[in-house]
Amino acid sequence: MTETHTIDPVTRVEGHGKITIDVDEDGTVEDAKFHVTEFRGFEEFVEGRPVWEMPEITARICGICPVSHQLAAAKALDEIADVDLPPAAVKLRELLHVGQVAQSHALSFFYLSSPDLLLGYDADPARRNIEGVLEEEPELAERGIELRSYGQSIIGALGGKEVHPDFAIGGGVTNTLDREAGEELLERSEPLVGYVRETIDRLRDVFTEMDEETLDYATYPTGYMGLVDGEGGLEHYDGDVRLIDADGERLEQFPSGDYEAVIGERSVDWSYLKFPYYRERGFEDGQYRVGPLARLNLVDDVGTPAAREEWEAFRDAADGGVHERSTYYHWARLIEICYCIERSRELLEDDDVYDGQPNVSTRPVRRNGVGVIEAPRGTLIHEYDVDDDGIVTNANFVVATTHNNAAMNRGVRSAAEAFVDGPELPEGILNKIESVIRCYDPCLSCSTHAIGDMPLEVTLERDGEVLDEVSR
């Protein structure tokens, strides 16, 4: 006889989803699933709109990572117009994007995940939040606030506002950076690399103190996918897509426009979120992960000094191979913040971002355009088909969280098998299972584009009899 645990919704993530866990009468887990319960709509209602509106419209998919959608759409427009951007426009877009990645990663680690890592998965839920971190480790929490603020300030300085900036357009960007604002950002950035590295040291201590069962609770082999630059280095804005297997061997490296030949998508009847997979290996064997862990597993180098040192230590911990632990997403996320701070300083010291040409004129030349970028959570794909007048006739968005869907489901089952035992449903076990999802920092509104309510009630029943209840 099967009993079902339901966690609805998963908390401390962006968007709305639930987890179901089926156990038999002995308390053994039979199945576990992560359901995304929002409805996907953006791909349909952008049809019939001028493609030049896409950077502005699709940025509204999300208030946390609007920059990523804006840039992916703008890159697709560049292809449709068949234009080469001025060097200044590329640098300004990249500056906007590293600000975006830094602020989003800081939000994920310090605000959403550090309460589990620093206070403990079994801590009182009333305290297990950013306020609890401020009480327990105020200096670390304040670092997180400043790191996020710095990234947001870059976005605001370029786009006029920190959420939904008006900046990236087909053919480039709307303007260059004010030099005084750039100098202020440079001054603010000076201590930030040190803040990140101190936090990485603190996280290593946490991992050292963590029991092996918790550290390994969502560990499994998959492929890994992400962009690389021309030398195989870490890249967030542009480049080829690289896919490696669980042993680190390269499976594919291809131009972003060829993604459909390599990546398939499958739907299921219990989630609105699709399941991408590597076509050559099929749905079951072709699962892969994206995001900071994937990027640091697949690159040949990280291009800034402090981040490179941290990445080398990260790789050394895997004996030169790949890291499979989902918990190490947090470690990789911090290393990428370090990279983004250093890269932002390089760009802020480049005269092109102040005095260069920001854009070129555009008109529709091609009937199709694909824009691919590394969003904070992983590879983001925008594809548009247009008619002769540049009106969108079809759109497809493959969002980072969508790529990670199979891995999140596998992680939830792994955690359930490790921790669920019998009819009791302790709060700490509930949180450990949820925390698998937080490793991936999913943006469920990005992947499904909807809003909803956020109550949480979990009831465990057998034949209509309530065995246990948890509510928040």
PADREN-715439 format. One record per residue (C-alpha): y, x, z; residue in one letter; residue number from 0. Coordinates in nm, 4 decimals. Last residue first. Layout:
(pt (Y; X; Z); "A"; NUM) ...
***
This chain:
(pt (2.6869; 0.4255; 0.7483); "R"; 471) (pt (2.3532; 0.2528; 0.7945); "S"; 470) (pt (1.9940; 0.3520; 0.8763); "V"; 469) (pt (1.7140; 0.0999; 0.9225); "E"; 468) (pt (1.3488; 0.1341; 1.0246); "D"; 467) (pt (1.0234; -0.0632; 1.0095); "L"; 466) (pt (1.1565; -0.3933; 0.8727); "V"; 465) (pt (0.8602; -0.6249; 0.8055); "E"; 464) (pt (0.8594; -0.7841; 0.4592); "G"; 463) (pt (0.5205; -0.6410; 0.3642); "D"; 462) (pt (0.6312; -0.2956; 0.4800); "R"; 461) (pt (1.0045; -0.2254; 0.4947); "E"; 460) (pt (1.2333; 0.0786; 0.5198); "L"; 459) (pt (1.6025; -0.0115; 0.5008); "T"; 458) (pt (1.8870; 0.2201; 0.4012); "V"; 457) (pt (2.2444; 0.0869; 0.4075); "E"; 456) (pt (2.5326; 0.2758; 0.2550); "L"; 455) (pt (2.8426; 0.1016; 0.1193); "P"; 454) (pt (3.0386; 0.2712; -0.1652); "M"; 453) (pt (3.1672; 0.0215; -0.4189); "D"; 452) (pt (3.1913; 0.0746; -0.7968); "G"; 451) (pt (3.3555; 0.2602; -1.0856); "I"; 450) (pt (3.2379; 0.3508; -1.4362); "A"; 449) (pt (3.2123; 0.6365; -1.6863); "H"; 448) (pt (2.8386; 0.7150; -1.7008); "T"; 447) (pt (2.8211; 1.0943; -1.7066); "S"; 446) (pt (3.1762; 1.1602; -1.6017); "C"; 445) (pt (3.1584; 0.8862; -1.3387); "S"; 444) (pt (2.8404; 1.0479; -1.2080); "L"; 443) (pt (3.0039; 1.3845; -1.1580); "C"; 442) (pt (2.7177; 1.5792; -1.0070); "P"; 441) (pt (2.7813; 1.8681; -0.7679); "D"; 440) (pt (2.4401; 2.0156; -0.8557); "Y"; 439) (pt (2.3701; 2.1264; -0.4988); "C"; 438) (pt (2.5076; 1.7874; -0.3903); "R"; 437) (pt (2.2047; 1.6139; -0.5424); "I"; 436) (pt (1.9682; 1.8185; -0.3276); "V"; 435) (pt (2.1912; 1.7298; -0.0321); "S"; 434) (pt (2.0807; 1.3677; -0.0525); "E"; 433) (pt (1.7256; 1.4647; 0.0416); "I"; 432) (pt (1.8488; 1.6760; 0.3318); "K"; 431) (pt (2.0780; 1.3942; 0.4443); "N"; 430) (pt (1.8019; 1.1360; 0.4696); "L"; 429) (pt (1.5888; 1.3860; 0.6583); "I"; 428) (pt (1.8747; 1.4424; 0.9052); "G"; 427) (pt (1.9238; 1.0673; 0.9542); "E"; 426) (pt (1.5608; 1.0170; 1.0583); "P"; 425) (pt (1.3530; 0.7735; 0.8492); "L"; 424) (pt (1.0347; 0.6935; 1.0427); "E"; 423) (pt (0.7426; 0.5432; 0.8453); "P"; 422) (pt (0.5436; 0.8636; 0.8008); "G"; 421) (pt (0.6330; 1.2106; 0.6769); "D"; 420) (pt (0.9252; 1.2673; 0.4429); "V"; 419) (pt (1.0399; 1.6335; 0.4518); "F"; 418) (pt (0.8703; 1.8493; 0.1889); "A"; 417) (pt (0.7505; 1.5756; -0.0466); "E"; 416) (pt (1.0944; 1.4123; -0.0309); "A"; 415) (pt (1.2643; 1.7444; -0.1042); "A"; 414) (pt (1.0472; 1.8088; -0.4094); "S"; 413) (pt (1.0953; 1.4513; -0.5314); "R"; 412) (pt (1.4715; 1.4824; -0.5025); "V"; 411) (pt (1.4616; 1.8187; -0.6768); "G"; 410) (pt (1.2636; 1.6838; -0.9726); "R"; 409) (pt (1.5116; 1.4012; -1.0112); "N"; 408) (pt (1.8011; 1.6458; -0.9953); "M"; 407) (pt (1.6312; 1.8709; -1.2516); "A"; 406) (pt (1.5767; 1.5811; -1.4930); "A"; 405) (pt (1.9407; 1.4751; -1.4655); "N"; 404) (pt (2.0911; 1.8223; -1.5012); "N"; 403) (pt (2.1858; 1.7850; -1.8685); "H"; 402) (pt (2.3415; 1.4470; -1.7858); "T"; 401) (pt (2.5491; 1.6019; -1.5076); "T"; 400) (pt (2.6928; 1.8438; -1.7612); "A"; 399) (pt (2.8017; 1.5647; -1.9954); "V"; 398) (pt (2.6660; 1.4931; -2.3414); "V"; 397) (pt (2.9357; 1.2830; -2.5092); "F"; 396) (pt (2.8685; 1.1166; -2.8435); "N"; 395) (pt (3.1253; 0.9380; -3.0580); "A"; 394) (pt (3.1119; 0.7274; -3.3729); "N"; 393) (pt (3.3615; 0.5800; -3.6209); "T"; 392) (pt (3.6720; 0.7461; -3.4780); "V"; 391) (pt (3.9734; 0.6952; -3.7049); "I"; 390) (pt (4.0989; 1.0117; -3.8751); "G"; 389) (pt (4.2240; 0.8355; -4.1874); "D"; 388) (pt (3.9364; 0.9571; -4.4034); "D"; 387) (pt (3.6836; 0.8299; -4.1488); "D"; 386) (pt (3.5870; 1.0022; -3.8259); "V"; 385) (pt (3.2682; 1.1202; -3.6523); "D"; 384) (pt (3.3273; 1.2660; -3.3077); "Y"; 383) (pt (3.1228; 1.4989; -3.0847); "E"; 382) (pt (3.2092; 1.6007; -2.7298); "H"; 381) (pt (2.9711; 1.8339; -2.5432); "I"; 380) (pt (3.0020; 1.9568; -2.1839); "L"; 379) (pt (2.7872; 2.2455; -2.0578); "T"; 378) (pt (2.7887; 2.2837; -1.6823); "G"; 377) (pt (2.9198; 2.1414; -1.3541); "R"; 376) (pt (3.2552; 2.3222; -1.3683); "P"; 375) (pt (3.2864; 2.2290; -1.7369); "A"; 374) (pt (3.1623; 2.4905; -1.9820); "E"; 373) (pt (3.3057; 2.3823; -2.3157); "I"; 372) (pt (3.1737; 2.2370; -2.6380); "V"; 371) (pt (3.3782; 2.0552; -2.9042); "G"; 370) (pt (3.2055; 1.9081; -3.2066); "V"; 369) (pt (3.3905; 1.7701; -3.5099); "G"; 368) (pt (3.2904; 1.5464; -3.7985); "N"; 367) (pt (3.4577; 1.3987; -4.1075); "R"; 366) (pt (3.6446; 1.7148; -4.1967); "R"; 365) (pt (4.0034; 1.7541; -4.3157); "V"; 364) (pt (4.1979; 1.5349; -4.0731); "P"; 363) (pt (4.5548; 1.6602; -4.0232); "R"; 362) (pt (4.6917; 1.9301; -3.7946); "T"; 361) (pt (5.0068; 2.1321; -3.7307); "S"; 360) (pt (4.9760; 2.4548; -3.5322); "V"; 359) (pt (5.0153; 2.5096; -3.1591); "N"; 358) (pt (5.1525; 2.7120; -2.8642); "P"; 357) (pt (5.3093; 3.0127; -3.0414); "Q"; 356) (pt (5.3475; 3.2907; -2.7864); "G"; 355) (pt (5.6266; 3.3595; -2.5345); "D"; 354) (pt (5.4982; 3.2721; -2.1884); "Y"; 353) (pt (5.1189; 3.2660; -2.2273); "V"; 352) (pt (5.1458; 3.5454; -2.4844); "D"; 351) (pt (5.3107; 3.7806; -2.2324); "D"; 350) (pt (4.9757; 3.8358; -2.0570); "D"; 349) (pt (4.9991; 3.8935; -1.6785); "E"; 348) (pt (4.9157; 3.5285; -1.6054); "L"; 347) (pt (4.6050; 3.5670; -1.8221); "L"; 346) (pt (4.4710; 3.8588; -1.6214); "E"; 345) (pt (4.5552; 3.6825; -1.2960); "R"; 344) (pt (4.3718; 3.3691; -1.4115); "S"; 343) (pt (4.0691; 3.5850; -1.4916); "R"; 342) (pt (4.0602; 3.7226; -1.1377); "E"; 341) (pt (4.0893; 3.3787; -0.9791); "I"; 340) (pt (3.8327; 3.2350; -1.2205); "C"; 339) (pt (3.5824; 3.5141; -1.1541); "Y"; 338) (pt (3.6053; 3.4686; -0.7763); "C"; 337) (pt (3.5616; 3.0932; -0.8179); "I"; 336) (pt (3.2566; 3.1737; -1.0327); "E"; 335) (pt (3.1059; 3.3806; -0.7523); "I"; 334) (pt (3.1594; 3.0866; -0.5151); "L"; 333) (pt (2.9736; 2.8481; -0.7449); "R"; 332) (pt (2.6844; 3.0929; -0.7830); "A"; 331) (pt (2.6316; 3.0934; -0.4058); "W"; 330) (pt (2.6447; 2.7127; -0.3871); "H"; 329) (pt (2.4058; 2.6764; -0.6817); "Y"; 328) (pt (2.1768; 2.8962; -0.4728); "Y"; 327) (pt (2.0528; 2.5883; -0.2859); "T"; 326) (pt (1.8785; 2.4810; -0.6076); "S"; 325) (pt (1.6459; 2.7785; -0.5684); "R"; 324) (pt (1.5191; 2.9039; -0.9058); "E"; 323) (pt (1.7093; 3.2322; -0.9248); "H"; 322) (pt (1.6366; 3.4340; -1.2371); "V"; 321) (pt (1.4997; 3.7840; -1.2757); "G"; 320) (pt (1.6534; 4.1209; -1.1914); "G"; 319) (pt (1.4878; 4.1356; -0.8505); "D"; 318) (pt (1.6278; 3.7888; -0.7702); "A"; 317) (pt (1.8462; 3.9289; -0.4898); "A"; 316) (pt (1.9564; 4.1986; -0.7358); "D"; 315) (pt (2.0945; 3.9215; -0.9588); "R"; 314) (pt (2.3225; 3.7913; -0.6835); "F"; 313) (pt (2.4280; 4.1444; -0.5881); "A"; 312) (pt (2.5148; 4.2069; -0.9540); "E"; 311) (pt (2.7054; 3.8765; -0.9621); "W"; 310) (pt (2.9105; 3.9786; -0.6558); "E"; 309) (pt (3.0015; 4.3111; -0.8142); "E"; 308) (pt (3.0855; 4.1388; -1.1429); "R"; 307) (pt (3.3049; 3.8858; -0.9606); "A"; 306) (pt (3.5020; 4.1711; -0.8041); "A"; 305) (pt (3.5553; 4.3532; -1.1353); "P"; 304) (pt (3.6041; 4.0777; -1.3960); "T"; 303) (pt (3.3847; 4.0172; -1.7026); "G"; 302) (pt (3.0564; 3.8906; -1.5705); "V"; 301) (pt (2.7705; 4.0426; -1.7674); "D"; 300) (pt (2.4444; 3.9701; -1.9486); "D"; 299) (pt (2.4585; 3.5959; -1.8874); "V"; 298) (pt (2.1577; 3.3655; -1.8357); "L"; 297) (pt (2.1098; 3.3381; -1.4590); "N"; 296) (pt (2.4811; 3.3368; -1.3779); "L"; 295) (pt (2.5379; 3.0489; -1.6200); "R"; 294) (pt (2.2382; 2.8502; -1.4953); "A"; 293) (pt (2.3419; 2.8750; -1.1304); "L"; 292) (pt (2.7020; 2.7838; -1.2181); "P"; 291) (pt (2.6172; 2.4789; -1.4318); "G"; 290) (pt (2.3236; 2.3882; -1.6550); "V"; 289) (pt (1.9537; 2.3244; -1.5950); "R"; 288) (pt (1.6552; 2.2904; -1.8253); "Y"; 287) (pt (1.3687; 2.0542; -1.9034); "Q"; 286) (pt (1.1642; 2.1247; -2.2153); "G"; 285) (pt (0.8138; 2.1001; -2.0689); "D"; 284) (pt (0.8088; 1.7242; -2.0041); "E"; 283) (pt (1.0397; 1.6128; -2.2865); "F"; 282) (pt (0.9140; 1.8357; -2.5644); "G"; 281) (pt (0.9007; 2.2139; -2.5957); "R"; 280) (pt (1.0831; 2.2445; -2.9298); "E"; 279) (pt (1.3248; 1.9648; -2.8448); "R"; 278) (pt (1.4751; 2.1207; -2.5322); "Y"; 277) (pt (1.5538; 1.8230; -2.3086); "Y"; 276) (pt (1.8314; 1.5733; -2.2305); "P"; 275) (pt (1.7598; 1.2814; -1.9931); "F"; 274) (pt (2.0014; 0.9879; -2.0151); "K"; 273) (pt (2.1911; 0.8345; -1.7227); "L"; 272) (pt (2.1924; 0.4543; -1.6963); "Y"; 271) (pt (1.8823; 0.4732; -1.4792); "S"; 270) (pt (1.5610; 0.2722; -1.4282); "W"; 269) (pt (1.4653; 0.1830; -1.7868); "D"; 268) (pt (1.4600; 0.5402; -1.9156); "V"; 267) (pt (1.6575; 0.7037; -2.1979); "S"; 266) (pt (1.5763; 1.0274; -2.3820); "R"; 265) (pt (1.8063; 1.2912; -2.5304); "E"; 264) (pt (1.7164; 1.5825; -2.7592); "G"; 263) (pt (1.8676; 1.9328; -2.7614); "I"; 262) (pt (1.8052; 2.1976; -3.0278); "V"; 261) (pt (1.8934; 2.0324; -3.3604); "A"; 260) (pt (2.1519; 1.8167; -3.1847); "E"; 259) (pt (2.3310; 2.1253; -3.0479); "Y"; 258) (pt (2.4116; 2.2786; -3.3849); "D"; 257) (pt (2.7899; 2.2427; -3.3483); "G"; 256) (pt (2.7822; 2.4716; -3.0443); "S"; 255) (pt (2.6697; 2.7687; -3.2471); "P"; 254) (pt (2.3202; 2.8837; -3.1432); "F"; 253) (pt (2.1317; 3.1099; -2.9079); "Q"; 252) (pt (1.7763; 2.9997; -2.8428); "E"; 251) (pt (1.4702; 3.0788; -2.6323); "L"; 250) (pt (1.5930; 3.3906; -2.4518); "R"; 249) (pt (1.3543; 3.5138; -2.1831); "E"; 248) (pt (1.4766; 3.4699; -1.8266); "G"; 247) (pt (1.1364; 3.3827; -1.6828); "D"; 246) (pt (1.2171; 3.0113; -1.6515); "A"; 245) (pt (1.3251; 2.9975; -2.0151); "D"; 244) (pt (1.6626; 3.0848; -2.1641); "I"; 243) (pt (1.9107; 2.8792; -2.3658); "L"; 242) (pt (2.2348; 3.0293; -2.4964); "R"; 241) (pt (2.5192; 2.8266; -2.6485); "V"; 240) (pt (2.7673; 3.0303; -2.8523); "D"; 239) (pt (3.1265; 3.0918; -2.7489); "G"; 238) (pt (3.4290; 2.9172; -2.5968); "D"; 237) (pt (3.6039; 2.8141; -2.2748); "Y"; 236) (pt (3.3794; 2.8948; -1.9779); "H"; 235) (pt (3.2319; 3.2317; -2.0716); "E"; 234) (pt (3.0209; 3.4770; -1.8735); "L"; 233) (pt (2.9087; 3.7635; -2.0970); "G"; 232) (pt (2.6655; 3.7764; -2.3873); "G"; 231) (pt (2.8800; 4.0220; -2.5812); "E"; 230) (pt (3.0314; 3.7593; -2.8132); "G"; 229) (pt (3.0892; 3.5205; -2.5233); "D"; 228) (pt (2.8204; 3.3101; -2.3595); "V"; 227) (pt (2.7945; 2.9331; -2.3171); "L"; 226) (pt (2.5283; 2.7679; -2.1029); "G"; 225) (pt (2.1619; 2.6703; -2.0694); "M"; 224) (pt (1.8845; 2.7398; -1.8177); "Y"; 223) (pt (1.5114; 2.6631; -1.8467); "G"; 222) (pt (1.3178; 2.5333; -1.5519); "T"; 221) (pt (1.0991; 2.6700; -1.2702); "P"; 220) (pt (1.1089; 2.4973; -0.9301); "Y"; 219) (pt (1.2871; 2.5266; -0.5974); "T"; 218) (pt (1.4262; 2.2194; -0.4243); "A"; 217) (pt (1.3206; 2.2682; -0.0604); "Y"; 216) (pt (1.3234; 2.6477; -0.0777); "D"; 215) (pt (1.6069; 2.7180; 0.1667); "L"; 214) (pt (1.4992; 2.4263; 0.3841); "T"; 213) (pt (1.1366; 2.5384; 0.4073); "E"; 212) (pt (1.2412; 2.9019; 0.4446); "E"; 211) (pt (1.4427; 2.8396; 0.7596); "D"; 210) (pt (1.8139; 2.9124; 0.7289); "M"; 209) (pt (1.9557; 3.2098; 0.9228); "E"; 208) (pt (1.9604; 3.4415; 0.6212); "T"; 207) (pt (2.1019; 3.1637; 0.4019); "F"; 206) (pt (2.3849; 3.1059; 0.6482); "V"; 205) (pt (2.4582; 3.4794; 0.6641); "D"; 204) (pt (2.4731; 3.4898; 0.2842); "R"; 203) (pt (2.7178; 3.1995; 0.3001); "L"; 202) (pt (2.9472; 3.3954; 0.5321); "R"; 201) (pt (2.9460; 3.6937; 0.2961); "D"; 200) (pt (3.0298; 3.4614; 0.0064); "I"; 199) (pt (3.3159; 3.3187; 0.2141); "T"; 198) (pt (3.4556; 3.6671; 0.2722); "E"; 197) (pt (3.4342; 3.7281; -0.1026); "R"; 196) (pt (3.6237; 3.4081; -0.1765); "V"; 195) (pt (3.9068; 3.4825; 0.0644); "Y"; 194) (pt (3.9381; 3.8382; -0.0676); "G"; 193) (pt (3.9734; 3.7069; -0.4207); "V"; 192) (pt (4.2449; 3.4736; -0.2924); "L"; 191) (pt (4.4787; 3.7248; -0.1314); "P"; 190) (pt (4.6899; 3.7997; -0.4435); "E"; 189) (pt (4.6735; 3.4560; -0.6073); "S"; 188) (pt (4.9916; 3.3193; -0.4534); "R"; 187) (pt (5.1990; 3.6028; -0.5990); "E"; 186) (pt (5.0511; 3.5518; -0.9443); "L"; 185) (pt (5.1169; 3.1789; -0.9224); "L"; 184) (pt (5.4823; 3.2381; -0.8337); "E"; 183) (pt (5.5163; 3.4774; -1.1278); "E"; 182) (pt (5.3693; 3.2185; -1.3612); "G"; 181) (pt (5.6100; 2.9515; -1.2383); "A"; 180) (pt (5.9000; 3.1878; -1.3042); "E"; 179) (pt (5.7659; 3.2586; -1.6516); "R"; 178) (pt (5.7417; 2.8916; -1.7529); "D"; 177) (pt (5.4129; 2.8513; -1.9342); "L"; 176) (pt (5.3904; 2.7622; -2.3036); "T"; 175) (pt (5.3985; 2.4141; -2.4496); "N"; 174) (pt (5.2019; 2.1219; -2.5976); "T"; 173) (pt (4.8698; 2.2956; -2.6539); "V"; 172) (pt (4.6666; 2.3989; -2.9560); "G"; 171) (pt (4.5751; 2.2451; -3.2920); "G"; 170) (pt (4.4403; 1.9170; -3.1545); "G"; 169) (pt (4.6087; 1.8680; -2.8194); "I"; 168) (pt (4.5759; 2.0236; -2.4733); "A"; 167) (pt (4.8659; 1.9682; -2.2313); "F"; 166) (pt (4.9491; 1.6338; -2.0751); "D"; 165) (pt (4.7752; 1.6798; -1.7390); "P"; 164) (pt (4.5360; 1.4114; -1.6097); "H"; 163) (pt (4.5581; 1.5229; -1.2444); "V"; 162) (pt (4.7759; 1.8185; -1.1418); "E"; 161) (pt (5.0881; 1.7106; -1.3250); "K"; 160) (pt (5.3273; 1.8727; -1.5736); "G"; 159) (pt (5.0504; 2.0168; -1.7860); "G"; 158) (pt (5.0980; 2.3914; -1.7494); "L"; 157) (pt (5.2425; 2.4242; -1.3986); "A"; 156) (pt (5.0352; 2.1296; -1.2769); "G"; 155) (pt (4.7071; 2.2769; -1.3984); "I"; 154) (pt (4.7868; 2.6137; -1.2415); "I"; 153) (pt (4.8865; 2.4351; -0.9201); "S"; 152) (pt (4.5522; 2.2538; -0.9085); "Q"; 151) (pt (4.3699; 2.5860; -0.9158); "G"; 150) (pt (4.5867; 2.7221; -0.6365); "Y"; 149) (pt (4.5476; 2.4068; -0.4262); "S"; 148) (pt (4.1692; 2.4325; -0.4474); "R"; 147) (pt (4.1754; 2.7899; -0.3249); "L"; 146) (pt (4.4265; 2.7051; -0.0513); "E"; 145) (pt (4.2187; 2.4162; 0.0846); "I"; 144) (pt (3.9024; 2.6244; 0.0752); "G"; 143) (pt (4.0682; 2.9082; 0.2621); "R"; 142) (pt (4.1834; 2.6571; 0.5246); "E"; 141) (pt (3.8223; 2.5505; 0.5776); "A"; 140) (pt (3.7147; 2.9123; 0.6264); "L"; 139) (pt (3.9898; 2.9778; 0.8799); "E"; 138) (pt (3.9172; 2.6562; 1.0681); "P"; 137) (pt (3.5469; 2.7285; 1.1273); "E"; 136) (pt (3.4163; 2.4672; 1.3746); "E"; 135) (pt (3.7121; 2.2283; 1.3937); "E"; 134) (pt (3.8050; 2.2532; 1.0265); "L"; 133) (pt (3.4349; 2.2275; 0.9377); "V"; 132) (pt (3.4125; 1.9023; 1.1353); "G"; 131) (pt (3.7167; 1.7708; 0.9519); "E"; 130) (pt (3.5520; 1.8658; 0.6203); "I"; 129) (pt (3.2497; 1.6505; 0.7009); "N"; 128) (pt (2.9452; 1.6413; 0.9299); "R"; 127) (pt (3.1285; 1.5192; 1.2402); "R"; 126) (pt (3.0601; 1.1459; 1.2149); "A"; 125) (pt (2.7282; 1.2318; 1.0479); "P"; 124) (pt (2.6131; 1.4102; 1.3677); "D"; 123) (pt (2.4545; 1.7370; 1.2569); "A"; 122) (pt (2.0980; 1.7343; 1.1196); "D"; 121) (pt (2.1834; 1.9074; 0.7905); "Y"; 120) (pt (2.3629; 2.1790; 0.9818); "G"; 119) (pt (2.7262; 2.2480; 1.0654); "L"; 118) (pt (2.7857; 2.5365; 0.8256); "L"; 117) (pt (2.5577; 2.4509; 0.5324); "L"; 116) (pt (2.5694; 2.0734; 0.5569); "D"; 115) (pt (2.9459; 2.0606; 0.6191); "P"; 114) (pt (2.9924; 2.3282; 0.3477); "S"; 113) (pt (2.8668; 2.0942; 0.0760); "S"; 112) (pt (3.1396; 1.8357; 0.0072); "L"; 111) (pt (3.4763; 1.9795; 0.1109); "Y"; 110) (pt (3.4281; 2.3562; 0.0942); "F"; 109) (pt (3.1726; 2.3896; -0.1831); "F"; 108) (pt (3.2462; 2.1013; -0.4170); "S"; 107) (pt (3.6234; 2.0968; -0.3753); "L"; 106) (pt (3.6410; 2.4739; -0.4219); "A"; 105) (pt (3.4253; 2.4458; -0.7361); "H"; 104) (pt (3.6601; 2.1820; -0.8751); "S"; 103) (pt (3.9728; 2.3842; -0.7987); "Q"; 102) (pt (3.8373; 2.7046; -0.9516); "A"; 101) (pt (3.6930; 2.5353; -1.2604); "V"; 100) (pt (4.0202; 2.3540; -1.3358); "Q"; 99) (pt (4.2370; 2.6627; -1.2871); "G"; 98) (pt (3.9943; 2.8501; -1.5130); "V"; 97) (pt (4.0446; 2.5722; -1.7674); "H"; 96) (pt (4.4229; 2.5708; -1.7767); "L"; 95) (pt (4.4214; 2.9479; -1.8215); "L"; 94) (pt (4.1663; 2.9121; -2.1008); "E"; 93) (pt (4.3844; 2.6589; -2.2796); "R"; 92) (pt (4.6845; 2.8896; -2.2434); "L"; 91) (pt (4.4860; 3.1844; -2.3769); "K"; 90) (pt (4.3645; 2.9885; -2.6802); "V"; 89) (pt (4.7155; 2.8593; -2.7510); "A"; 88) (pt (4.8604; 3.2102; -2.7250); "A"; 87) (pt (4.6098; 3.3459; -2.9766); "P"; 86) (pt (4.7274; 3.0913; -3.2361); "P"; 85) (pt (4.4545; 2.8375; -3.3148); "L"; 84) (pt (4.2548; 2.8426; -3.6362); "D"; 83) (pt (4.2486; 2.5047; -3.8059); "V"; 82) (pt (3.9795; 2.2944; -3.9731); "D"; 81) (pt (4.1464; 1.9627; -3.8761); "A"; 80) (pt (3.8131; 1.8126; -3.7746); "I"; 79) (pt (3.7177; 2.1412; -3.6110); "E"; 78) (pt (4.0405; 2.1625; -3.4106); "D"; 77) (pt (3.9865; 1.7976; -3.3126); "L"; 76) (pt (3.6484; 1.8881; -3.1582); "A"; 75) (pt (3.8235; 2.1621; -2.9600); "K"; 74) (pt (4.0784; 1.9073; -2.8363); "A"; 73) (pt (3.8016; 1.6742; -2.7200); "A"; 72) (pt (3.6296; 1.9521; -2.5254); "A"; 71) (pt (3.9665; 2.0559; -2.3819); "L"; 70) (pt (4.0592; 1.7088; -2.2598); "Q"; 69) (pt (3.7124; 1.6494; -2.1200); "H"; 68) (pt (3.7220; 1.9747; -1.9221); "S"; 67) (pt (4.0799; 1.9178; -1.8064); "V"; 66) (pt (3.9986; 1.5734; -1.6659); "P"; 65) (pt (3.7600; 1.7340; -1.4129); "C"; 64) (pt (3.8294; 1.5612; -1.0811); "I"; 63) (pt (4.0049; 1.2469; -1.2070); "G"; 62) (pt (3.7281; 1.1614; -1.4516); "C"; 61) (pt (3.6765; 0.9681; -1.7752); "I"; 60) (pt (4.0546; 0.9512; -1.8041); "R"; 59) (pt (4.0540; 1.2871; -1.9836); "A"; 58) (pt (3.8733; 1.0959; -2.2588); "T"; 57) (pt (4.1875; 0.9040; -2.3521); "I"; 56) (pt (4.4398; 1.1899; -2.3688); "E"; 55) (pt (4.2188; 1.4410; -2.5476); "P"; 54) (pt (4.0866; 1.1589; -2.7715); "M"; 53) (pt (4.4191; 1.0269; -2.9014); "E"; 52) (pt (4.4133; 1.2502; -3.2109); "W"; 51) (pt (4.0855; 1.0805; -3.3088); "V"; 50) (pt (4.2713; 0.7604; -3.3858); "P"; 49) (pt (4.0899; 0.4728; -3.2108); "R"; 48) (pt (3.8276; 0.2534; -3.3783); "G"; 47) (pt (3.5468; 0.3817; -3.1604); "E"; 46) (pt (3.6839; 0.5048; -2.8264); "V"; 45) (pt (3.5386; 0.1880; -2.6684); "F"; 44) (pt (3.1790; 0.2706; -2.7423); "E"; 43) (pt (3.1477; 0.6307; -2.6276); "E"; 42) (pt (3.3467; 0.5463; -2.3151); "F"; 41) (pt (3.1035; 0.2866; -2.1815); "G"; 40) (pt (2.8223; 0.4152; -1.9595); "R"; 39) (pt (2.7246; 0.1759; -1.6785); "F"; 38) (pt (2.6912; 0.2956; -1.3222); "E"; 37) (pt (2.3632; 0.2894; -1.1292); "T"; 36) (pt (2.2500; 0.6473; -1.1637); "V"; 35) (pt (1.9010; 0.6424; -1.0137); "H"; 34) (pt (1.7521; 0.9539; -0.8554); "F"; 33) (pt (1.3765; 0.9045; -0.8304); "K"; 32) (pt (1.0937; 0.9763; -0.5878); "A"; 31) (pt (0.7197; 0.9244; -0.6294); "D"; 30) (pt (0.3941; 0.9089; -0.4326); "E"; 29) (pt (0.5200; 1.0661; -0.1106); "V"; 28) (pt (0.2557; 1.0684; 0.1617); "T"; 27) (pt (0.3358; 0.8476; 0.4634); "G"; 26) (pt (-0.0275; 0.7497; 0.5205); "D"; 25) (pt (0.0337; 0.3959; 0.3881); "E"; 24) (pt (0.1668; 0.5393; 0.0619); "D"; 23) (pt (0.5235; 0.6578; 0.0029); "V"; 22) (pt (0.7759; 0.5625; -0.2644); "D"; 21) (pt (1.1199; 0.7238; -0.2422); "I"; 20) (pt (1.4233; 0.5654; -0.4083); "T"; 19) (pt (1.7548; 0.7471; -0.4434); "I"; 18) (pt (2.0875; 0.5873; -0.5303); "K"; 17) (pt (2.3890; 0.6544; -0.7487); "G"; 16) (pt (2.7663; 0.6156; -0.7446); "H"; 15) (pt (3.0441; 0.8503; -0.8476); "G"; 14) (pt (3.1623; 1.1918; -0.7295); "E"; 13) (pt (2.9265; 1.3201; -0.4610); "V"; 12) (pt (2.9589; 1.3200; -0.0828); "R"; 11) (pt (2.7184; 1.0275; -0.0448); "T"; 10) (pt (2.4139; 0.8999; -0.2355); "V"; 9) (pt (2.4497; 0.5231; -0.2482); "P"; 8) (pt (2.2091; 0.3674; -0.1700); "D"; 7) (pt (1.9232; 0.5640; -0.0171); "I"; 6) (pt (1.6129; 0.3477; -0.0646); "T"; 5) (pt (1.2791; 0.4150; 0.1032); "H"; 4) (pt (0.9908; 0.2299; -0.0617); "T"; 3) (pt (0.6528; 0.1538; 0.0950); "E"; 2) (pt (0.3326; 0.1514; -0.1105); "T"; 1) (pt (0.0000; 0.0000; 0.0000); "M"; 0) 
***
